[in-house]
């Protein structure tokens, strides 16, 4: 092998013998090759490639493609069936979590064990021991058995050992995915320094952005075969196209990409160009950052003076969904300093017909004080829940400042000097009353606080809290809400579950408030120091309002509970819930039940798209198939009827959907929700009335806001006011709150708490 190369893989293959039962292995040994009791599985098929010294090779491929087998063969932990691996230099590997560690040995003992496996002398490790322990961050546990370590401690120690011995070749197989944010950034910096030092690195990862940024070369493996080798941009483009194909055709092969490209080249007319099949993925493809005359992924900025602009480009093959973009800024120690999300500000990325998306965020006169900060870019689904891709860090900021202020950020402020005549005399000064130290408020933990919240729930509502309902309700919430504690006892709670919605035509995140509870011994404390105020105030000020996690919140308190919040300036009534009734009536409608079939689920999305244009002036929750499944088909311990309504002129046309709940004890059928275009609202209501008639119920009733009733009002309907109100956040800016006044589109189905 040439001295220019660190690694050469020559016709490497690995075949496993798979036995149906352990006894077959014994039979095979006794048969002496006369009979075969196994099946062959070829994990790798004659792979050949080489890596020059100082190159960083990215390895991509689906789970089961053979990537880990390849890396284990290179490291020598597996023996090849055919072929050879030629290595020049010392090799260190992170193949899996703590590979090579003995769980019964202490961390210190495992450092020496792991280093000896890599051929490092004890003397050399003695010299580096303190640095290894310090970088890993497990100093207090270094003399404890690693079986007592968390997964994060395990991988930090393994990485620290592997990189501290200064290997000539470093192999990383997704091992950094369990590290926390601070460790991941420090690890990334160490890898970059090794790259600059001239070390050869093999980097296996599902993060295509990291592969493209970090690597100088990439290979794509599929079913044990080398599909493509070359520059990361070219390899990843074909690999991503293959993944997109799989979303449409699970049997697609890598060669299908080449066939499609050849077909596209042979067609001359623009209208005949074959487009890539629409898949279900999104990934970041480019990030450009600049300030003043600088550009790049490391910027030097001046606090309060420099404008920083970040341009983000992504590729999406998602159907009927535009990905959303967020920015997260961390300090050098890993603390989250700030974050912002485009959808919270009502800004959606622009996206062209080819799925290329673009969005820009600017930070005028960046208010960060001196220090080093890392900026991450995150690509979310439109609900802001599922993370499609991330680049963290995508940008490093080195901030300097001219003043002497200390801290992290400069808050907007104005100094003034009031006139002397307006100052109170010393003997007239009354100090503001500070909140009582008796109660403490904090964000609730879904696991640690559950038993305490459960006891509070049972005390407040005089009924057991069903765990299945609770965990379903807050399934998509980072935290179920805010708790107030007195000592170790939880005495107050305000809950809020996330809900995707639209605010006057713009996508937004809303919050459903509920489960506002106070210990019975504390209910008389209705001051701004008490548990009720503190729990609700904490949630409203931290979570709901302009430029916060949830732009608006809604709930369904009765008049008495609303007044408690109004007196403390927490709530303002923004709408009122009505109860409408219609007599049951037979009609000629046709209904098709939906119990969750995916094919019919697509029809829910079609109906929702038909309905959306008529909801542009409202605050309304999204009603796509994901929400309808979650709210009505996945809710534990409850039963709903979900029906598609078919058209009378064209019987196969789906014109609407209704959700009903039977109340035999009251002889009524409840209309909880519906989806349809405005012109079909009367037909959808007729379907609900028909179903009530068929069930033998007297009438249909519904809890709804006035905006919904305007769609369903008939000559024979009756409507009454109720004692249920929709509150708004009185602590937020009045102009923002005014957007919700009288504009809510809510029904009984919008509440998870009934």
Rosetta blueprint (number, residue, H / E / L):
1 X L
2 X L
3 X L
4 X L
5 X E
6 X E
7 X E
8 X E
9 X E
10 X E
11 X E
12 X E
13 X E
14 X E
15 X E
16 X E
17 X E
18 X E
19 X L
20 X L
21 X L
22 X H
23 X H
24 X H
25 X H
26 X H
27 X H
28 X H
29 X H
30 X H
31 X H
32 X L
33 X L
34 X L
35 X L
36 X L
37 X L
38 X L
39 X E
40 X E
41 X E
42 X E
43 X E
44 X E
45 X E
46 X E
47 X E
48 X E
49 X E
50 X E
51 X E
52 X E
53 X L
54 X L
55 X L
56 X E
57 X E
58 X E
59 X E
60 X E
61 X L
62 X L
63 X L
64 X L
65 X L
66 X L
67 X H
68 X H
69 X H
70 X H
71 X H
72 X H
73 X H
74 X H
75 X H
76 X L
77 X L
78 X L
79 X L
80 X L
81 X L
82 X E
83 X E
84 X E
85 X E
86 X E
87 X E
88 X L
89 X L
90 X L
91 X E
92 X E
93 X E
94 X E
95 X L
96 X L
97 X L
98 X L
99 X L
100 X L
101 X L
102 X L
103 X L
104 X L
105 X L
106 X E
107 X H
108 X H
109 X H
110 X H
111 X H
112 X H
113 X H
114 X H
115 X H
116 X H
117 X H
118 X L
119 X L
120 X L
121 X L
122 X H
123 X H
124 X H
125 X H
126 X H
127 X H
128 X H
129 X H
130 X H
131 X H
132 X H
133 X H
134 X H
135 X H
136 X H
137 X L
138 X L
139 X H
140 X H
141 X H
142 X L
143 X L
144 X L
145 X E
146 X H
147 X H
148 X H
149 X L
150 X L
151 X H
152 X H
153 X H
154 X H
155 X H
156 X H
157 X H
158 X H
159 X H
160 X H
161 X H
162 X H
163 X H
164 X H
165 X L
166 X L
167 X L
168 X L
169 X E
170 X E
171 X E
172 X E
173 X E
174 X L
175 X H
176 X H
177 X H
178 X H
179 X L
180 X L
181 X H
182 X H
183 X H
184 X H
185 X H
186 X H
187 X H
188 X H
189 X H
190 X H
191 X H
192 X H
193 X H
194 X H
195 X H
196 X H
197 X H
198 X L
199 X L
200 X E
201 X E
202 X E
203 X E
204 X E
205 X L
206 X L
207 X L
208 X H
209 X H
210 X H
211 X H
212 X H
213 X H
214 X H
215 X L
216 X L
217 X E
218 X E
219 X E
220 X E
221 X E
222 X E
223 X L
224 X L
225 X E
226 X E
227 X E
228 X E
229 X E
230 X E
231 X L
232 X H
233 X H
234 X H
235 X H
236 X H
237 X H
238 X H
239 X H
240 X H
241 X H
242 X H
243 X H
244 X H
245 X H
246 X H
247 X H
248 X H
249 X L
250 X L
251 X L
252 X L
253 X L
254 X L
255 X H
256 X H
257 X H
258 X H
259 X H
260 X H
261 X H
262 X H
263 X H
264 X H
265 X H
266 X H
267 X L
268 X L
269 X L
270 X H
271 X H
272 X H
273 X L
274 X L
275 X L
276 X L
277 X L
278 X L
279 X L
280 X L
281 X L
282 X E
283 X E
284 X E
285 X E
286 X E
287 X E
288 X E
289 X E
290 X E
291 X E
292 X L
293 X L
294 X E
295 X E
296 X L
297 X L
298 X E
299 X E
300 X E
301 X E
302 X E
303 X L
304 X L
305 X L
306 X L
307 X L
308 X E
309 X E
310 X E
311 X E
312 X E
313 X E
314 X E
315 X E
316 X E
317 X L
318 X L
319 X L
320 X L
321 X L
322 X L
323 X L
324 X E
325 X E
326 X E
327 X E
328 X E
329 X E
330 X E
331 X E
332 X L
333 X L
334 X L
335 X L
336 X E
337 X E
338 X E
339 X E
340 X E
341 X E
342 X L
343 X L
344 X L
345 X L
346 X L
347 X L
348 X L
349 X L
350 X E
351 X E
352 X L
353 X L
354 X L
355 X L
356 X E
357 X E
358 X E
359 X E
360 X E
361 X E
362 X E
363 X E
364 X L
365 X L
366 X L
367 X L
368 X E
369 X L
370 X L
371 X E
372 X E
373 X E
374 X E
375 X E
376 X E
377 X E
378 X E
379 X E
380 X E
381 X L
382 X L
383 X L
384 X L
385 X L
386 X L
387 X E
388 X E
389 X E
390 X E
391 X E
392 X E
393 X E
394 X E
395 X E
396 X E
397 X E
398 X E
399 X E
400 X E
401 X L
402 X L
403 X L
404 X L
405 X L
406 X L
407 X L
408 X L
409 X E
410 X L
411 X L
412 X L
413 X L
414 X L
415 X L
416 X L
417 X L
418 X L
419 X L
420 X H
421 X H
422 X H
423 X L
424 X L
425 X L
426 X H
427 X H
428 X H
429 X L
430 X L
431 X L
432 X L
433 X L
434 X L
435 X L
436 X L
437 X L
438 X L
439 X L
440 X E
441 X E
442 X E
443 X E
444 X L
445 X L
446 X L
447 X L
448 X L
449 X L
450 X H
451 X H
452 X H
453 X H
454 X H
455 X H
456 X H
457 X H
458 X H
459 X H
460 X H
461 X H
462 X L
463 X L
464 X L
465 X L
466 X L
467 X H
468 X H
469 X H
470 X H
471 X H
472 X H
473 X H
474 X L
475 X L
476 X L
477 X L
478 X L
479 X L
480 X L
481 X E
482 X E
483 X E
484 X E
485 X E
486 X E
487 X L
488 X L
489 X E
490 X E
491 X E
492 X E
493 X E
494 X E
495 X E
496 X E
497 X E
498 X E
499 X E
500 X E
501 X E
502 X E
503 X E
504 X L
505 X L
506 X E
507 X E
508 X E
509 X E
510 X E
511 X E
512 X E
513 X E
514 X E
515 X E
516 X E
517 X E
518 X E
519 X L
520 X H
521 X H
522 X H
523 X L
524 X L
525 X L
526 X L
527 X L
528 X L
529 X L
530 X L
531 X H
532 X H
533 X H
534 X H
535 X H
536 X H
537 X H
538 X H
539 X H
540 X H
541 X H
542 X H
543 X H
544 X E
545 X L
546 X L
547 X L
548 X L
549 X L
550 X E
551 X L
552 X E
553 X E
554 X E
555 X L
556 X L
557 X L
558 X E
559 X H
560 X H
561 X H
562 X H
563 X H
564 X H
565 X H
566 X H
567 X H
568 X L
569 X L
570 X L
571 X E
572 X E
573 X E
574 X E
575 X E
576 X E
577 X E
578 X E
579 X E
580 X E
581 X E
582 X E
583 X E
584 X L
585 X L
586 X L
587 X L
588 X L
589 X L
590 X E
591 X E
592 X E
593 X E
594 X L
595 X L
596 X L
597 X L
598 X H
599 X H
600 X H
601 X H
602 X H
603 X H
604 X H
605 X H
606 X H
607 X H
608 X H
609 X H
610 X H
611 X H
612 X H
613 X H
614 X H
615 X H
616 X L
617 X L
618 X L
619 X E
620 X E
621 X E
622 X L
623 X L
624 X L
625 X H
626 X H
627 X H
628 X H
629 X H
630 X H
631 X H
632 X H
633 X H
634 X L
635 X L
636 X L
637 X L
638 X L
639 X L
640 X L
641 X E
642 X E
643 X E
644 X E
645 X E
646 X E
647 X L
648 X L
649 X L
650 X L
651 X L
652 X L
653 X L
654 X E
655 X E
656 X E
657 X E
658 X E
659 X E
660 X E
661 X E
662 X E
663 X E
664 X L
665 X L
666 X L
667 X L
668 X E
669 X E
670 X E
671 X E
672 X E
673 X E
674 X E
675 X E
676 X E
677 X L
678 X H
679 X H
680 X H
681 X H
682 X H
683 X H
684 X H
685 X H
686 X H
687 X H
688 X H
689 X H
690 X H
691 X H
692 X H
693 X H
694 X H
695 X H
696 X L
697 X L
698 X L
699 X E
700 X E
701 X E
702 X E
703 X E
704 X E
705 X E
706 X H
707 X H
708 X H
709 X H
710 X H
711 X H
712 X H
713 X L
714 X L
715 X L
716 X L
717 X L
718 X E
719 X E
720 X E
721 X E
722 X E
723 X E
724 X E
725 X E
726 X E
727 X E
728 X E
729 X E
730 X L
731 X L
732 X L
733 X L
734 X H
735 X H
736 X H
737 X H
738 X H
739 X L
740 X L
741 X L
742 X L
743 X L
744 X E
745 X E
746 X L
747 X E
748 X H
749 X H
750 X H
751 X L
752 X L
753 X L
754 X L
